[in-house]
Amino acid sequence: KIVFLANPNNPTGTYVPFQEVRRLHAGLPKNVLLVLDAAYAEYVRRNDYEAGIELAGSSQNVVMTRTFSKIGLGGARIGWMYGPMHIVDAINRIRGPFNVNATAIEAGIADVRDRAHIERSVAQNETWLAWLSEQMTGLGLRVTPSVGNFLLIHFPDDGKHSAAAADDYLTQRGYILRRVSGYGFPNALRMTVGTEEANRGVVAALTTFLKS
Ligand SMILES: Cc1ncc(COP(=O)(O)O)c(C=O)c1O
């Protein structure tokens, strides 16, 4: 059996403080595997957050998974897992023989070595995530507080300004956000933090949309 925890979570951007993760782990039977999916770990700027490296390194039933897709290598299809040898060994036996290609591995190595690039992405995210949250709130839209590189924006229930209507409006103007009905949020859109131009463009478009 597996308990799978995306921390931070997608599409909410919320996180569980690591003390709580430890409590969860302490309460689990030893034969249950705890998977800590820390896809957005690079972006979290909270003292009470940990991706799970130490817990995975010191337990027999915890692994931490990471991806390169949020730090510059979206299409390369490469990620990694850290955990106890017996689990790594089992995964190694069931994985496809050529599941990650050599080019992606080289790109991944270059990516982790380029600390400056990751730091720039994180700094850009910190600035614009805060700015977007403020702007959306200013427009009267509720946002779920996010520690990731995206924001869950909730729309009014008045029909006219629903998430679906906003999505159509934005798409026509070249801004592609993500509908999240399938995650249980029929009236919200998830927006990934973008370039300054794109962020400002979405806020400007939503300002006109909400007045329409
Ligand atoms: C919580 C979470 N985990 C893992 C992933 C997987 O990333 P990828 O398949 O691009 O490596 C994503 C991507 O959206 C995610 O949101």
The ligand as a Tripos MOL2 file, in Angstrom:
@<TRIPOS>MOLECULE
LIG
   16    16     1     0     0
SMALL
NO_CHARGES

@<TRIPOS>ATOM
      1 C1          2.4760   17.5350   -7.8420 C.3       1 LIG1
      2 C2          3.1610   17.1200   -9.1120 C.ar      1 LIG1
      3 N1          3.9520   16.0560   -9.0950 N.ar      1 LIG1
      4 C3          4.5860   15.6390  -10.1980 C.ar      1 LIG1
      5 C4          4.4370   16.2910  -11.3910 C.ar      1 LIG1
      6 C5          5.0980   15.6500  -12.5360 C.3       1 LIG1
      7 O1          5.9420   16.3190  -13.2890 O.3       1 LIG1
      8 P1          6.5260   15.6740  -14.6090 P.3       1 LIG1
      9 O2          5.6990   14.5100  -15.0080 O.co2     1 LIG1
     10 O3          6.4730   16.7750  -15.5750 O.co2     1 LIG1
     11 O4          7.9230   15.2830  -14.2410 O.co2     1 LIG1
     12 C6          3.6270   17.4150  -11.4790 C.ar      1 LIG1
     13 C7          3.4430   18.1170  -12.7580 C.2       1 LIG1
     14 O5          2.5040   18.8140  -13.0180 O.2       1 LIG1
     15 C8          2.9630   17.8300  -10.2990 C.ar      1 LIG1
     16 O6          2.1380   18.8870  -10.3210 O.3       1 LIG1
@<TRIPOS>BOND
     1     1     2 1
     2     2     3 ar
     3     2    15 ar
     4     3     4 ar
     5     4     5 ar
     6     5     6 1
     7     5    12 ar
     8     6     7 1
     9     7     8 1
    10     8     9 2
    11     8    10 1
    12     8    11 1
    13    12    13 1
    14    12    15 ar
    15    13    14 2
    16    15    16 1
@<TRIPOS>SUBSTRUCTURE
     1 LIG1         1 GROUP 0 **** ****
